[in-house]
Amino acid sequence: MNVICLGLSHQTASVELREKFAVADADLASASNRLGAMEGISESLILSTCNRVELYAAVDDSRLGFDSLDRFLRAQAREHHYDPKIFYQHDTPHSLRHLFRVASGLESMVLGETEILGQVKKAYNAATMHGTTARHLNKLFQRAFNVAKEVRTNTAITRGPVSVGSVAVDLAQKIFGKLDACKIMILGAGETGELTARSLLSRGAKSIFVANRTHARASALALELGGEAVPFGDWESPLKEIDILIGSTASPEPVLLREKLEPIMQHRKDRPLFIIDLAVPRDVDPAVNKLDGVYLYDIDALQEIARQSMAIRRQELLVCEQMIERHVNEFSAWMAGEHSRRNI
C-alpha cells in the first residue's frame, strides 16, 4: 500500500486558479464520496484551504491512483481549461514528507503559521466522518499531528506573526498607523475571520462589526469581541462608516460587487476603504479596485508581506526538516512492515 498526494498551492498557482478547484464545506461530503469511489482508491482525504487544494489517497497501484485523482480534479475545475503543470504529485515517501511539512507550517505562505494544523485536523475529521479513511491514512494523519506538535514545541519556527490573519492586520496597521480610531467589519465569522478579529483587537481596534450568514454565530462572536453583530442581509449598510473590510466567507461567488460599492463610495466624502479579501473563492469582485478611494488586497497580495520578518523562522528550518525526516523514515518502515505482513 502506498500513500499518494496530488495538489496545488500558492507556490504553484494564483488565487484565480486555486479558487476553481476549491471544495466548499457544503460540497465536501459529496466530493469525498466521489473521490472515495474512484478506481484504485482505497482511502482518501480532501484538504481544501485558502492556499492549497490537496488530495491524499492510500492505493495499491500509484499510477492508477494518480489517474483517478487527476480525473477528480479535472471534474472539480470550474472552467474547461486544465493545466497539469500547476499540480504537484508525491508518492511514498515524498507524500509523507509533504504532509508533515504542510501540517507543521513549512509549506505555508507565512512560514511556521499555525492555522494550517487546525485546517488539516478539520479535513481529517471530515474524512473520518465520511468514512473515507482507514488504517493507513488514520495512522499517517495522527503521526502528522504529532510531528507538527513536536516542531512547534521544540523550535522557534512559529515566532512572530505566523497566521494569514495577523499578516493582514500588519497590512492594516501600515496603512492606518494606529487602529484605535478605525471602524472594521469582519464579513464571515469562521475561523479565519475570528482569528483576524482577535488580531485586530490585540492591535488596538475598538469598533468591530461582525456579519455572518448564521446570525447567532455573528452575535456570539461580536459579544465575545465587544463588537456589534450585523444581519448578513444588511451587511452593506455600515460600509458608509467602516474603514477596513475583512472578507472571509465561504461563499462560492463574490458577495461584494463593483455596482453595489460604487454608489456607497460616493457618500464617503473622500474616506478611503481598505479591503482585505482572505476568502478563496474570493469575496470581493476584483473590479472594485478600480473605484476611487478603494484599495483591495486579496490573499496573494499578502505574500509580499509574508516574506518580511522571516529570518528567525528560516534559521529553524534545518532543525524542523531533521525532525520531519526522522518521522518519514519511521513511518516508511511501518508501511514496509505492513506490506510484508500482508504478503506472508
GUMIZA-580695 format. One record per residue: x, y, z of N, C-alpha, C in turn. Coordinates in steps of 0.001 Angstrom, whole numbers, padded with zeros to 6 digits, always signed. Layout:
N
XYZXYZXYZ
...
# end
This chain:
344
+000845-001197+000000+000000+000000+000000+000878+001243+000000
+000599+002191-000900+001306+003467-000963+000364+004600-000596
+000932+005716-000140+000180+006953+000062+000630+007937-001001
-000318+008489-001753-000003+009454-002803-000706+010777-002511
-000190+011844-003107-000768+013176-002943-000721+013902-004279
-001819+014536-004642-001895+015375-005835-002532+016689-005422
-001896+017816-005758-002478+019084-005336-001870+020291-006003
-002354+021457-005576-001807+022735-005995-001846+023665-004794
-001004+024686-004809-000934+025594-003671-000542+026982-004143
-000392+027899-003198+000041+029254-003513+001417+029264-004159
+002174+028185-004008+003501+028110-004611+003443+027760-006105
+002333+027184-006550+002238+026733-007942+001126+027402-008732
+000186+028065-008046-000977+028606-008754-001465+029879-008092
-001965+030803-008897-002525+032055-008390-003879+031797-007747
-004376+032795-007029-005679+032648-006393-006766+032428-007440
-006602+033036-008647-007599+032844-009711-007714+031382-010101
-006589+030643-010066-006612+029223-010392-007045+028386-009191
-006556+028727-008004-006889+027927-006823-008383+027910-006556
-009038+029044-006764-010453+029099-006433-011304+028232-007358
-010785+027869-008522-011532+026989-009419-011601+025565-008888
-010636+025203-008058-010564+023826-007562-010963+023696-006095
-011222+024801-005436-011564+024756-004016-012852+023971-003791
-012886+023244-002695-014062+022457-002316-014698+023119-001104
-015896+023660-001269-016594+024325-000172-017044+023303+000863
-017193+023759+002091-017632+022861+003167-018954+022182+002814
-019843+022949+002171-021158+022399+001833-021060+021281+000804
-019979+021271+000020-019812+020267-001035-018869+019141-000637
-018316+019222+000578-017258+018288+000952-017754+016845+001042
-018957+016645+001550-019473+015277+001687-019606+014603+000328
-020228+015290-000621-020412+014684-001941-019076+014500-002648
-018160+015492-002505-016847+015369-003133-016063+014206-002538
-016131+014040-001225-015428+012937-000568-015951+011592-001044
-017262+011496-001189-017855+010245-001662-017440+009937-003096
-017396+010972-003954-016974+010769-005338-015520+010313-005400
-014678+010960-004629-013266+010609-004642-013045+009205-004104
-013708+008876-003005-013533+007562-002394-014008+006426-003267
-014930+006722-004187-015485+005679-005049-014685+005486-006339
-013652+006281-006563-012923+006195-007823-012004+004977-007849
-011714+004533-009040-010966+003297-009244-009577+003380-008604
-009235+002345-007864-007903+002244-007297-007698+002982-005995
-008722+003695-005508-008604+004478-004272-009138+003656-003102
-008252+003265-002180-008676+002506-001001-009087+003422+000147
-008353+004515+000338-008657+005510+001358-008373+006878+000750
-009068+007908+001242-008852+009229+000647-009199+010333+001625
-008661+011520+001329-008910+012714+002149-008713+013948+001278
-009584+014947+001463-009510+016206+000727-009126+017321+001690
-008048+018033+001376-007635+019200+002147-007806+020425+001256
-008768+021291+001585-009046+022482+000780-009017+023706+001683
-008024+024575+001490-007882+025795+002277-007713+026975+001323
-007492+028156+001892-007284+029335+001047-006069+029178+000145
-005056+028476+000648-003788+028437-000063-003476+027121-000745
-004311+026102-000583-003998+024822-001212-005246+023962-001355
-005237+023123-002382-006202+022032-002523-005373+020782-002768
-005459+019817-001845-004652+018604-001943-005520+017376-001719
-005252+016343-002502-005928+015060-002362-004907+014033-001896
-005232+013340-000814-004394+012262-000311-005143+010944-000479
-004413+009896-000854-005064+008600-001066-004112+007468-000730
-004657+006406-000167-003928+005154+000019-004315+004237-001132
-003293+003734-001837-003544+002970-003068-002589+001779-003146
-003003+000752-003882-002098-000358-004186-001261-000055-005420
-001852+000641-006391-001187+000971-007645-001123+002491-007759
+000079+003063-007604+000208+004522-007597-000207+005139-008925
+000165+004521-010038-000172+005089-011343-001678+005167-011526
-002373+004096-011188-003832+004093-011282-004431+005118-010321
-003838+005217-009134-004333+006184-008155-004196+007616-008639
-003033+007959-009204-002835+009316-009722-003793+009616-010871
-004061+008629-011708-005022+008828-012798-006402+009190-012253
-006790+008511-011177-008102+008789-010584-008135+010171-009936
-007066+010546-009228-007012+011872-008615-007034+012960-009684
-006345+012710-010786-006332+013668-011881-007726+013849-012470
-008443+012755-012657-009815+012847-013189-010714+013610-012226
-010527+013385-010939-011339+014098-009945-011121+015606-010049
-009862+016026-010150-009566+017457-010219-010038+018069-011532
-009959+017316-012614-010487+017823-013882-011987+018109-013753
-012696+017219-013079-014138+017411-012892-014422+018560-011925
-013500+018791-010977-013686+019840-009978-013489+021235-010565
-012691+021347-011634-012390+022647-012236-013673+023341-012662
-013737+024617-012422-014953+025367-012753-014938+025894-014182
-013829+025717-014865-013758+026085-016275-013140+024913-017027
-013278+024917-018324-012785+023789-019109-011264+023748-019157
-010628+024904-018998-009165+024934-019061-008572+024164-017890
-007640+023302-018173-006992+022498-017125-005518+022364-017484
-004657+022952-016663-003221+022942-016920-002537+022047-015885
-002088+020855-016275-001495+019935-015294-000195+020450-014689
+000414+021483-015289+001695+021979-014772+001563+022641-013414
+000350+023078-013046+000188+023753-011760+000041+022761-010606
-000027+021459-010920-000205+020450-009879+001101+019721-009578
+001269+019333-008340+002398+018501-007942+001892+017119-007550
+002736+016131-007773+002420+014744-007425+003500+014215-006499
+003078+013552-005430+004030+012950-004490+003617+011512-004210
+004568+010615-004358+004365+009216-003975+005159+008975-002692
+004944+007825-002047+005691+007464-000846+007177+007324-001187
+008095+007908-000386+007900+008582+000903+007717+010088+000793
+007783+010640-000442+007693+012098-000591+006332+012631-000134
+005277+011833-000306+003957+012253+000142+003907+012401+001658
+004595+011505+002367+004649+011584+003828+005370+012860+004246
+006506+013095+003624+007301+014293+003943+006495+015563+003671
+005790+015567+002532+004998+016749+002177+003911+017006+003219
+003187+015992+003612+002121+016168+004604+002688+016672+005927
+003795+016096+006372+004387+016532+007635+004816+017998+007541
+005347+018403+006391+005741+019797+006204+004517+020715+006181
+003452+020285+005509+002226+021087+005457+001665+021279+006863
+001507+020187+007611+000922+020261+008952+001764+021116+009896
+003082+021135+009655+003993+021907+010516+004127+023358+010094
+003472+023751+008997+003530+025133+008543+004742+025464+007697
+005489+024451+007251+006693+024708+006468+006396+024955+004990
+005190+024635+004544+004802+024870+003152+003836+026048+003034
+003623+026772+004135+002631+027840+004158+003180+029137+003578
+002266+030018+003200+002646+031336+002716+003454+032070+003779
+003015+031951+005032+003742+032506+006169+004421+031339+006864
+005733+031249+006738+006477+030107+007264+006195+029911+008754
+005777+028694+009113+005531+028370+010507+004153+028726+011020
+003260+029219+010154+001925+029594+010641+001216+028388+011227
+000371+028654+012212-000257+027578+012969-001693+027276+012546
-002322+028155+011743-003701+027908+011327-003827+026615+010535
-002802+026290+009761-002900+025136+008876-003097+023843+009642
-002524+023726+010841-002697+022494+011602-004174+022271+011923
-004867+023323+012321-006304+023199+012575-007067+022845+011320
-006639+023374+010180-007304+023064+008918-007074+021609+008510
-005858+021091+008745-005579+019683+008443-006407+018785+009362
-006498+019144+010633-007318+018361+011567-008785+018373+011150
-009264+019526+010708-010648+019624+010251-010889+018729+009043
-009929+018724+008100-010057+017877+006911-010048+016405+007297
-009192+016049+008245-009117+014650+008691-010419+014230+009393
-010942+015104+010258-012196+014775+010946-013337+014599+009953
-013360+015437+008919-014400+015310+007894-014264+013991+007145
-013028+013609+006821-012810+012357+006091-013217+011147+006926
-012895+011178+008213-013292+010048+009069-014810+009997+009213
-015440+011168+009303-016895+011219+009409-017555+010660+008147
-016928+010929+006986-017479+010437+005720-017044+009002+005423
-016222+008448+006290-015826+007042+006145-014853+006776+005016
-014038+007777+004645-013123+007570+003510-011690+007254+003949
-011429+007246+005248-010096+006868+005726-010183+005526+006455
-009033+004879+006574-008936+003621+007322-007533+003558+007942
-007001+002361+008047-005793+002141+008831-004619+003035+008411
-004321+003133+007127-003116+003821+006688-003226+005337+006837
-004289+005929+006327-004422+007376+006449-004689+007802+007886
-005420+006990+008644-005634+007317+010048-004304+007405+010791
-003481+006398+010600-002193+006383+011281-001281+007501+010769
-001323+007771+009468-000478+008804+008882-000848+010183+009414
-002133+010507+009446-002518+011844+009881-002334+012027+011380
-002528+010978+012159-002210+011079+013576-000722+011352+013768
+000113+010728+012957+001545+010989+013022+001828+012443+012615
+001145+012938+011589+001345+014325+011145+001039+015313+012267
-000017+015044+013039-000353+015936+014147+000755+015909+015204
+001317+014744+015453+002409+014634+016426+003663+015363+015938
+003934+015247+014629+005093+015938+014060+004931+017450+014225
+003751+017964+013886+003507+019400+013997+003664+019884+015436
+003188+019102+016381+003319+019463+017792+004791+019496+018195
+005554+018502+017750+006974+018451+018084+007719+019644+017489
+007423+019975+016242+008073+021112+015588+007730+022412+016322
+006462+022576+016669+006031+023807+017331+006632+023930+018726
+006752+022797+019428+007229+022824+020806+008737+023004+020903
+009473+022392+019989+010924+022299+020145+011722+023223+019225
+011036+024088+018446+011753+025047+017603+011100+026413+017736
+011740+027419+017138+011213+028790+017149+010541+029122+015819
+010081+028109+015104+009533+028316+013768+008258+029151+013784
+007556+029193+014922+006301+029944+015000+006476+031328+015613
+007715+031749+015851+007937+033044+016483+007528+034170+015546
+006850+035177+016111+006413+036322+015314+005035+036087+014709
+004546+037013+013856+003228+036861+013228+003233+035696+012244
+002438+034662+012518+002527+033451+011716+001192+033004+011140
+000174+033841+011186-001096+033484+010573-001420+034478+009469
-002234+034037+008520-002662+034936+007452-003393+036131+008043
-004187+035878+009094-004916+036965+009735-003997+038011+010328
-002948+037574+011010-002040+038534+011639-001265+039320+010592
-000947+038685+009456-000285+039416+008377-001230+040467+007799
-002509+040110+007661-003493+041065+007168-003598+042268+008104
-003517+042015+009406-003572+043104+010370-002324+043977+010256
-001168+043343+009998+000054+044119+009774-000139+045104+008623
-000799+044629+007575-001056+045489+006420-001956+046654+006817
-003010+046378+007574-003919+047443+008012-003182+048470+008856
-002283+047996+009713-001537+048904+010575-000562+049776+009775
+000007+049207+008711+000885+050003+007858+000106+051089+007134
-001155+050800+006833-001975+051765+006106-002464+052886+007026
-002933+052521+008226-003586+053486+009109-002726+053946+010275
-001602+053243+010532-000892+053538+011760-001648+052924+012917
-002052+053726+013878-002857+053207+014987-004242+052808+014494
-004735+051708+015025-006041+051198+014593-007171+051572+015542
-006862+052298+016634-007891+052539+017641-009018+053440+017147
-008779+054193+016072-009831+055057+015537-010556+054418+014358
-010136+053215+013970-010704+052572+012782-011963+051783+013107
-012908+051861+012189-014089+051014+012253-013887+049871+011267
-014097+048658+011745-013735+047461+010979-014925+046524+010902
-015097+045903+009736-016112+044862+009603-015464+043546+009237
-015865+042492+009943-015468+041124+009622-016644+040472+008911
-016471+040175+007640-017539+039555+006845-017259+038054+006776
-017966+037296+007605-017726+035867+007727-017121+035566+009081
-017848+034835+009932-017418+034601+011310-016792+033229+011471
-016187+032719+010423-015495+031444+010529-014157+031604+011216
-013338+030558+011142-012074+030551+011874-011153+031684+011442
-011003+031893+010126-010098+032925+009645-010574+034305+010061
-011879+034564+009919-012419+035854+010334-012259+036095+011819
-012490+035054+012609-012346+035195+014061-010899+035484+014453
-009952+034744+013872-008545+034973+014190-008108+036379+013794
-008604+036844+012658-008267+038188+012219-008852+039226+013165
-010094+039001+013597-010726+039928+014536-009943+040009+015846
-009496+038866+016319-008716+038864+017568-007393+039607+017376
-006787+039432+016215-005543+040154+015940-005785+041658+015896
-006915+042062+015304-007248+043483+015258-007432+044051+016661
-008119+043310+017505-008326+043770+018877-007004+043903+019622
-006113+042954+019397-004823+042994+020083-003974+044176+019639
-004275+044734+018469-003542+045896+017959-004278+047208+018250
-005350+047162+019043-005991+048395+019481-007332+048715+018877
-007804+047931+017923-009107+048222+017316-010207+048130+018371
-011155+049051+018293-012205+049077+019311-013616+048998+018728
-013743+049214+017441-015059+049201+016815-015089+048131+015735
-015742+047007+016034-015774+045875+015117-017219+045453+014857
-017571+045367+013577-018857+044818+013166-018616+043407+012651
-019550+042500+012950-019431+041113+012506-020694+040734+011759
-020535+040260+010523-021667+039776+009736-021389+038340+009324
-022394+037502+009460-022254+036087+009120-023605+035560+008684
-023598+034560+007789-024874+034011+007313-025693+033445+008474
-025028+032829+009444-025704+032384+010662-025601+033504+011681
-026707+034211+011907-026651+035409+012730-026286+035079+014177
-026696+033925+014648-026367+033552+016028-024858+033478+016215
-024160+032964+015208-022702+032893+015281-022100+034285+015272
-022629+035176+014429-022146+036558+014391-022378+037247+015738
-023547+037030+016335-023862+037644+017625-022941+037146+018715
-022688+035820+018727-021817+035256+019752-020405+035804+019633
-019889+035878+018403-018528+036387+018204-018459+037872+018525
-019468+038638+018090-019480+040074+018371-019522+040329+019881
-020303+039546+020602-020374+039692+022060-019021+039400+022693
-018385+038363+022221-017089+037973+022766-016026+039033+022493
-016123+039701+021353-015113+040670+020953-015490+042106+021322
-016649+042265+021951-017098+043605+022294-017510+044412+021085
-017961+043723+020041-018372+044388+018810-019872+044356+018629
-020306+044513+017381-021727+044577+017053-022034+043628+015905
-023050+042796+016072-023468+041878+015007-024374+042606+014026
-024188+042290+012746-024987+042894+011681-025662+041769+010903
-026966+041856+010649-027612+040818+009826-026918+040683+008477
-026713+039460+008033-025957+039263+006800-026653+039918+005607
-027969+039934+005618-028704+040557+004521-028584+042070+004500
-028054+042640+005579-027943+044094+005688-026499+044526+005934
-025519+043636+005612-024138+043923+005971-023558+045120+005210
-024158+045480+004061-023612+046586+003274-023917+047957+003880
-024924+048025+004773-025311+049323+005335-024175+050015+006085
-023411+049318+006930-022327+050003+007657-021135+050389+006784
-021126+050013+005499-019984+050338+004646-019735+051844+004552
-020768+052649+004796-020578+054092+004756-019688+054578+005892
-019588+053750+006944-018883+054177+008144-017551+053475+008358
-017387+052270+007856-016205+051496+008211-014984+051920+007387
-013810+051587+007930-012547+051900+007267-011886+050666+006661
-012093+049519+007296-011436+048286+006853-012479+047175+006781
-012514+046477+005655-013399+045321+005480-012529+044081+005319
-012771+043076+006160-012072+041795+006073-013062+040760+005571
-012840+040207+004370-013739+039194+003809-013200+037802+004046
-014014+036942+004655-013565+035554+004905-014739+034592+004938
-015717+034800+004042-016865+033893+003995-016510+032640+003195
-017455+031720+003136-017292+030511+002320-018188+030570+001089
-018533+031769+000670-019415+031930-000488-018718+031476-001766
-019420+030733-002631-018808+030309-003900-018710+031443-004919
-019398+032555-004681-019387+033698-005592-019065+034965-004809
-018552+036009-005481-018284+037275-004790-019546+037831-004135
-019399+038346-002923-020545+038935-002216-020527+040460-002295
-019387+041027-002687-019305+042481-002866-018912+042775-004313
-019824+043398-005044-019610+043714-006456-019410+045216-006639
-018766+045576-007736-018479+046987-008007-019756+047814-008042
-020789+047286-008710-022007+048082-008868-022700+048359-007533
-022461+047505-006534-023036+047754-005216-022201+048743-004415
-020879+048675-004580-019992+049515-003782-019887+050940-004328
-020007+051096-005646-019775+052402-006269-020658+053509-005694
-021978+053297-005571-022808+054384-005004-022499+054646-003529
-022050+053609-002797-021695+053818-001392-020461+054707-001272
-019477+054479-002150-018246+055268-002097-018517+056741-002395
-019559+057035-003151-019885+058421-003480-020350+059210-002263
-020746+058484-001196-021227+059138+000023-020192+059117+001146
-018972+058665+000846-017978+058541+001912-017102+059779+002065
-017247+060765+001190-016571+062052+001335-015067+061888+001485
-014473+061262+000487-013009+061130+000393-012388+060249+001472
-013194+059449+002143-012640+058491+003112-012304+057211+002360
-011043+056767+002406-010677+055532+001701-011267+054302+002377
-011452+053265+001605-011901+051971+002120-010855+050928+001750
-010303+050297+002750-009309+049252+002520-009969+047897+002736
-009827+047040+001736-010464+045730+001772-009388+044655+001706
-009425+043742+002663-008509+042598+002682-009352+041346+002494
-009230+040743+001334-010058+039584+000965-009273+038305+001237
-009629+037616+002333-008934+036391+002724-009620+035142+002184
-010729+035309+001500-011542+034162+001090-011055+033577-000234
-011205+032262-000356-010993+031543-001611-012122+030522-001743
-013026+030678-002723-013114+031723-003735-013253+033127-003115
-012836+034142-003858-012783+035489-003329-014170+036059-003042
-014244+036851-001963-015491+037505-001575-015752+038774-002363
-014683+039368-002889-014801+040703-003488-014421+040643-004959
-015293+041200-005793-015019+041301-007224-013771+042163-007430
-012723+041647-008121-011507+042447-008318-011772+043806-008957
-012891+043955-009652-013186+045225-010330-013398+046374-009345
-013670+046086-008063-013877+047176-007115-012587+047966-006902
-011451+047358-007203-010173+048036-007008-010011+049222-007956
-010855+049283-008995-010796+050387-009953-011538+051628-009458
-012285+051484-008368-013032+052616-007826-012093+053562-007085
-012332+054843-007204-011546+055828-006463-011737+055627-004964
-010633+055618-004255-010700+055508-002800-010770+054100-002278
-010803+053081-003156-010865+051687-002723-009508+051031-002959
-009009+050355-001938-007728+049665-002018-007961+048219-001603
-007876+047322-002579-008216+045911-002371-006958+045059-002372
-006863+044193-001361-005768+043219-001270-006387+041835-001139
-006074+040933-002095-006526+039553-001927-005416+038753-001251
-005653+037471-001083-004733+036672-000282-003353+036568-000917
-003301+036640-002254-001991+036599-002903-001203+037885-002661
-001916+038993-002504-001235+040261-002261-000547+040289-000901
-000958+039389-000010-000328+039324+001311+001023+038619+001279
+001319+037956+000162+002524+037138+000121+003791+037983+000286
+003788+039183-000269+004975+040025-000145+005218+040403+001318
+004137+040681+002037+004256+040997+003459+004732+039771+004230
+004263+038602+003790+004632+037372+004486+006121+037082+004391
+006808+037698+003425+008240+037442+003269+009076+038231+004272
+008438+039187+004937+009163+040033+005869+009266+039370+007237
+010256+039760+007995+010468+039273+009364+010529+037754+009425
+011240+037131+008485+011292+035669+008409+012644+035094+008824
+013593+035918+009193+014962+035425+009404+015030+034372+010492
+014394+034616+011613+014487+033674+012742+013850+032343+012376
+012671+032393+011729+011981+031150+011397+012775+030348+010365
+013393+031065+009415+014165+030344+008408+015392+029673+009002
+015954+030253+010055+017085+029633+010724+016695+028306+011364
+015419+028155+011663+014934+026944+012318+014573+025847+011319
+014601+026171+010034+014152+025211+009027+014927+023897+009081
+016244+023972+009206+017062+022757+009199+016687+021845+010348
+016471+022416+011532+016070+021615+012696+014721+020945+012435
+013792+021705+011886+012461+021159+011585+012557+020026+010568
+013344+020225+009534+013456+019214+008481+014116+017939+008994
+015045+018060+009921+015660+016866+010520+014632+016090+011339
+013797+016797+012080+012716+016138+012829+011774+015405+011875
+011378+016101+010811+010430+015518+009867+011028+014292+009191
+012296+014355+008820+012932+013227+008140+012945+011988+009025
+013151+012177+010316+013107+011029+011242+011722+010383+011233
+010684+011202+011251+009323+010659+011240+008992+010002+009899
+009507+010574+008802+009300+009954+007483+009908+008566+007454
+011115+008425+007951+011788+007118+007958+011046+006114+008832
+010575+006567+009993+009851+005670+010893+008536+005208+010275
+007812+006140+009650+006524+005762+009079+006718+004900+007839
+007741+005199+007058+008031+004369+005883+008357+002945+006305
+009097+002804+007394+009427+001467+007907+008168+000747+008354
+007243+001471+008966+005983+000836+009387+005198+000365+008170
+005130+001190+007122+004403+000808+005914+005045-000404+005240
+006379-000446+005225+007064-001598+004635+006757-002860+005431
+006706-002740+006751+006347-003887+007581+004934-004357+007329
+004017-003384+007142+002639-003739+006820+002567-004503+005509
+003323-004054+004516+003333-004731+003216+003862-006154+003340
+004925-006327+004131+005496-007664+004305+004517-008602+004985
+003816-008070+006002+002852-008909+006733+001692-009316+005829
+001280-008399+004917+000159-008748+004007+000555-009846+003041
+001854-009945+002716+002297-010918+001716+002776-012241+002318
+002708-012355+003631+003094-013638+004264+002009-014697+004039
# end
